[in-house]
Structures are given as structure tokens and as C-alpha cells.
């Protein structure tokens, strides 16, 4: 995230980005891995607008991420399943799109808060 800071990204944006990148990369490794293929991380910073797009592509296009349902009684000690809830809380928006030929890309958009607000 040092690179983002050197390009003018705010501390708030880089701190949230660290968590979002870590979660999406972990999900790609745990759920999107196909033997012999890895994942791809893309960061696109628009420092003038205070906006960062994070994209993590993997080879398992048939397995799409879904946020945890909120209408069920949660397990008090789950071993997983909080990642997309975290992404939802930290990012302004996230979605999943196809990554040809057979993969997917989970994208998250983060914006920096306006100074003085």
C-alpha cells in the first residue's frame, strides 16, 4: 500500500484497501483456485477523485461469491464466512463479473471520504 500512498491515496483509503485486497485474495485462493492456475490482482487508482478499484480474478467462474444471508441465526463461532460482509462494510460497491474464458473477477470500488466532512 506504500505505492498507493506515494501516488496520493489517503490513509483511510489505503487502510481499507489493505483489508479488501487481503479478503478478496484469500477468497480467490480458498474458493477460486484451479490446480496450475493462480489469481490476478488489479488496482486502479484515480487519485484526483480519491477512488480505487480493486479487482481479483480467478479461474472458477462457476462459483460466484454471495454475501452471507442476514435472516438466519448466525453461528457464534464460525470459522469463515465473514469476508464478503467485511467487503460490503469497507467498499462503496462490489460485484462479480465474468473473466474469460472460464473465470470470474470480483471487483470492489473504494472512495476516500471528502476532507472536512
C-alpha positions as a Markdown table, in Angstrom:
| # | Residue | x | y | z |
|---|---|---|---|---|
| 1 | Unk | 0.0 | 0.0 | 0.0 |
| 2 | Unk | 3.1 | 2.2 | 0.1 |
| 3 | Unk | 2.7 | 2.6 | -3.6 |
| 4 | Unk | -0.8 | 3.9 | -3.3 |
| 5 | Unk | 0.3 | 6.4 | -0.7 |
| 6 | Unk | 3.1 | 7.6 | -2.9 |
| 7 | Unk | 0.6 | 8.3 | -5.6 |
| 8 | Unk | -1.6 | 10.4 | -3.3 |
| 9 | Unk | -4.1 | 8.0 | -1.9 |
| 10 | Unk | -5.4 | 8.9 | 1.6 |
| 11 | Unk | -4.6 | 6.8 | 4.7 |
| 12 | Unk | -8.2 | 6.0 | 5.1 |
| 13 | Unk | -8.4 | 4.6 | 1.5 |
| 14 | Unk | -5.2 | 2.6 | 1.8 |
| 15 | Unk | -6.1 | 1.1 | 5.1 |
| 16 | Unk | -9.5 | -0.1 | 3.8 |
| 17 | Unk | -7.8 | -1.3 | 0.6 |
| 18 | Unk | -5.4 | -3.4 | 2.6 |
| 19 | Unk | -8.3 | -5.3 | 4.1 |
| 20 | Unk | -10.3 | -5.6 | 0.9 |
| 21 | Unk | -7.3 | -6.9 | -1.1 |
| 22 | Unk | -6.4 | -9.4 | 1.7 |
| 23 | Unk | -10.0 | -10.7 | 1.8 |
| 24 | Unk | -10.5 | -11.0 | -2.0 |
| 25 | Unk | -7.1 | -12.6 | -2.5 |
| 26 | Unk | -7.8 | -15.1 | 0.3 |
| 27 | Unk | -11.2 | -15.9 | -1.2 |
| 28 | Unk | -9.6 | -16.4 | -4.6 |
| 29 | Unk | -7.0 | -18.8 | -3.1 |
| 30 | Unk | -9.5 | -20.7 | -1.0 |
| 31 | Unk | -12.5 | -20.8 | -3.3 |
| 32 | Unk | -11.3 | -19.9 | -6.8 |
| 33 | Unk | -8.2 | -21.9 | -7.3 |
| 34 | Unk | -7.8 | -24.4 | -10.1 |
| 35 | Unk | -4.6 | -26.6 | -10.0 |
| 36 | Unk | -1.9 | -24.9 | -12.1 |
| 37 | Unk | -3.6 | -21.5 | -12.2 |
| 38 | Unk | -3.4 | -18.7 | -9.7 |
| 39 | Unk | -5.3 | -15.4 | -9.3 |
| 40 | Unk | -4.8 | -11.9 | -10.7 |
| 41 | Unk | -4.9 | -8.7 | -8.7 |
| 42 | Unk | -5.6 | -5.4 | -10.3 |
| 43 | Unk | -5.5 | -2.0 | -8.6 |
| 44 | Unk | -6.6 | 1.2 | -10.5 |
| 45 | Unk | -6.2 | 4.4 | -8.6 |
| 46 | Unk | -7.8 | 7.7 | -9.6 |
| 47 | Unk | -6.1 | 9.9 | -7.0 |
| 48 | Unk | -7.8 | 13.1 | -8.2 |
| 49 | Unk | -11.2 | 11.6 | -7.5 |
| 50 | Unk | -10.0 | 9.7 | -4.4 |
| 51 | Unk | -11.2 | 6.4 | -5.9 |
| 52 | Unk | -9.6 | 3.0 | -6.0 |
| 53 | Unk | -10.9 | 0.0 | -8.0 |
| 54 | Unk | -9.7 | -3.4 | -6.8 |
| 55 | Unk | -10.2 | -6.5 | -8.9 |
| 56 | Unk | -9.3 | -10.1 | -8.1 |
| 57 | Unk | -9.7 | -12.6 | -10.9 |
| 58 | Unk | -9.7 | -16.4 | -10.5 |
| 59 | Unk | -10.3 | -19.4 | -12.7 |
| 60 | Unk | -13.5 | -20.7 | -11.1 |
| 61 | Unk | -16.2 | -18.8 | -13.0 |
| 62 | Unk | -18.9 | -21.2 | -11.9 |
| 63 | Unk | -18.5 | -20.4 | -8.2 |
| 64 | Unk | -19.8 | -16.9 | -7.5 |
| 65 | Unk | -19.5 | -15.1 | -4.2 |
| 66 | Unk | -22.6 | -14.5 | -2.3 |
| 67 | Unk | -23.0 | -12.3 | 0.8 |
| 68 | Unk | -24.0 | -14.2 | 4.0 |
| 69 | Unk | -27.8 | -14.3 | 4.5 |
| 70 | Unk | -28.9 | -11.9 | 7.2 |
| 71 | Unk | -32.1 | -13.7 | 8.1 |
| 72 | Unk | -30.6 | -16.8 | 9.7 |
| 73 | Unk | -29.3 | -17.3 | 13.2 |
| 74 | Unk | -25.5 | -16.9 | 13.0 |
| 75 | Unk | -23.1 | -19.5 | 14.3 |
| 76 | Unk | -21.5 | -17.7 | 17.3 |
| 77 | Unk | -18.0 | -19.2 | 16.5 |
| 78 | Unk | -17.9 | -19.5 | 12.7 |
| 79 | Unk | -14.6 | -20.4 | 11.1 |
| 80 | Unk | -15.3 | -18.4 | 7.9 |
| 81 | Unk | -18.0 | -16.6 | 6.0 |
| 82 | Unk | -17.3 | -13.1 | 7.2 |
| 83 | Unk | -15.2 | -11.9 | 4.2 |
| 84 | Unk | -17.9 | -10.6 | 2.0 |
| 85 | Unk | -19.6 | -8.9 | 4.9 |
| 86 | Unk | -16.3 | -7.2 | 5.5 |
| 87 | Unk | -16.0 | -6.2 | 1.9 |
| 88 | Unk | -19.6 | -4.8 | 2.0 |
| 89 | Unk | -18.7 | -2.7 | 5.0 |
| 90 | Unk | -15.4 | -1.4 | 3.6 |
| 91 | Unk | -16.2 | -0.8 | 0.0 |
| 92 | Unk | -18.7 | 1.6 | -1.6 |
| 93 | Unk | -19.7 | -1.1 | -4.0 |
| 94 | Unk | -18.7 | -4.6 | -5.0 |
| 95 | Unk | -19.8 | -7.0 | -7.7 |
| 96 | Unk | -18.7 | -10.1 | -9.7 |
| 97 | Unk | -18.3 | -10.3 | -13.5 |
| 98 | Unk | -17.1 | -13.0 | -15.9 |
| 99 | Unk | -13.4 | -13.2 | -16.6 |
| 100 | Unk | -12.9 | -15.1 | -19.9 |
| 101 | Unk | -12.5 | -17.8 | -20.8 |
| 102 | Unk | -13.9 | -19.5 | -17.7 |
| 103 | Unk | -13.2 | -17.4 | -14.6 |
| 104 | Unk | -14.6 | -14.5 | -12.7 |
| 105 | Unk | -13.5 | -11.2 | -11.3 |
| 106 | Unk | -14.7 | -9.8 | -8.0 |
| 107 | Unk | -14.4 | -6.0 | -8.1 |
| 108 | Unk | -14.7 | -3.5 | -5.3 |
| 109 | Unk | -14.8 | 0.2 | -5.5 |
| 110 | Unk | -13.5 | 2.3 | -2.6 |
| 111 | Unk | -13.7 | 6.1 | -2.4 |
| 112 | Unk | -11.9 | 8.4 | 0.1 |
| 113 | Unk | -14.1 | 10.5 | 2.4 |
| 114 | Unk | -14.3 | 14.1 | 1.4 |
| 115 | Unk | -11.9 | 16.2 | 3.6 |
| 116 | Unk | -13.6 | 18.3 | 6.2 |
| 117 | Unk | -16.8 | 16.3 | 6.3 |
